[in-house]
């Protein structure tokens, strides 16, 4: 092991954070593209077993090196003082406490591949624990601390090069079913499996057991699943995991994942959610092990179905939807330590808030007696305000307990807060970005309700530039959200950053149009089969309403968006009746018929298009709503952005759109990234993206700041 590395890792970097803000000079700087990568990204907290401290991560980015790295911090919950535990050339992530609280586990590639490491709570004594060939992608300690599970890739399918050794330098790949590529990777014959191995005080014992031996399925599920999909029972006698045990073309057409219960004593696996047809994910046991709860969608093939919390007596009870009367989709949840409550986050009205469910109806009625008009059945809201909460972790304390959570809004990224569950009061615990925020002129974010063409009320975020003057006229951007079912909440992004757009002198109009969650399931589902219908009229209603404001320059309107937002831009380009002077579409869907045969998750296009292009009759998605059918009306400058490794909305969609614009004689540009997927994640690519984005707007909207 490298001695210099050990020396760096074992040094303690103490950083006491003062949350009392001193008197400061008036901020004078405007947010710039490069500054987005100066913000420190605070990760979710993990509370220690004794409830006294929490470990969390902070990600730093280096624009000149075009990379970032994450370090770990320890937060004293009594004093508010945090201590930097690591400062290494690489990243430490996927951190958790050993059940006895004597060690912090985390993943690091310092030994050459991603392995489990441990250190003492003061940051000293760091050492690798695992040495799995090829590395591991996740892990979890058993409650007694005598075992771990870990996830690792296993190769089950032979390649053509293995079949024909004399052609070992060939590059061909042969497939016999769909899902041959997913998100940004081609199938290579390997699968993520769950292993169990004995563990004793900082050392793994014996050989690991693959509990999915020979199975051509994944756990966690790609592309975004993690160890939240795997959980030990409180006594450590069972391991429950999530998997979609379908392969190839079947897997491409279904969202039907299930919970599987592996019994360590018998080494037998039982499927426990048979009959539940949609996604079943993220299982968690109650502290006493009597119940298991998980997130579940009802319908197969509908990836944006309402995410319910299911509750079942373990191991053989009947599942119950405890969120049946809660008309929002749950994002995440945790149990209280007494097992009487489930705390969860859900999007609502353009924000993400924390809610509580009480298992005992009578106890809930007594607890919530003074909460008039706030309690429905066994639910009550805990938080409010124009913010997003995430990464919640339960903290036992007097007065009903507390949560530690991430909290962000459009003007600043995540920091950690303590939430009092008795009264919802907040206490800021970190302020990593305070010094940078203090230098910047702030924008103003307003929630406004706009009447739609069919008489509904649509919540819309309007972001005004710093030093906004209502007597002046401003260029204005209509932001079109992706998903299509992905709420515009109070998030802070390094790409679609409304604060940056406002700092560049633009008013941003961001409608939570038809088809977005957080406003009830009926509103969310209205987009499916109607992409070019009411949702597009919602966008036009939003920009037309705002255009009546004297400070909006109707001659300098632009529309921008990605994914379904890019589809929206392409559709508007052929149907806007000269409202807009500039369009920008990133990784947008241009030709719905071609998209059906190009994308990888066929269940999505099946459900949202309400059929396939060759169906008889042909679904109107293809005949009436595809943007390519309106390209004859294109007459407005357009910037097309698309990425080579985007397999969700493949590159050909952007190429077709740019070709059409060029052959139509429309002023157009094509920004192409060969090394990005559906997003843009590399720091310098991201800044370049912003530079081209704003240069195009500047030239075509003629904005004057």
Secondary structure, DSSP 4 states (H G I P E B T S, - for coil): --HHHHHHHHS-EEEPPP-SPPP-PPP-BPP-GGGGGTS-EE---EE-TTSSEEEEEEEEEETTTTEEEEEEEEEETTT--EEE----SS--EEEEE-TTSS-EEEEE-TTSS-EEEEE-TTS-S-EE----TT--SEEEE-TTSSEEEEEEEEE-S--HHHHSGGGTT------SSS-SEETTEE--SEEEEEEEEEEETTEEEEEEEETTTT----SSPTTT--GGGEEE-TTSSEEEEEE----THHHHT----EEEEEETTTTEEEE--TT--S-EEEEEE-TTSSEEEEEE-SSTT-TTS--EEEEEETTT---EETTTT--S-EEEEEE-TTSSEEEEEEEETTEEEEEEEES-HHHHHHHTTT-TTTEETTEEE---SS-EEEEEEEE--STT-EEEEEEEETTEEEEEEEEETTT--EEE---TTHHHHHHBPP-EEEEEEEE-TTS-EEEEEEEEPTT--TTS-EEEEEEE--TTT----S---SSS-HHHHHHTT-EEEEE--TT-SSS-HHHHHTTTT-TTTHHHHHHHHHHHHHHTSTTEEEEEEEEEEETHHHHHHHHHHTTSTT--SEEEEES----HHHHHHH-S-HHHHHHHHTS-TTSSSPPHHHHHS-GGGGGGG--S-EEEEEETT--SS-HHHHHHHHHHHHHTT--EEEEEETT--SS--SHHHHHHHHHHHHHHHHHHH----
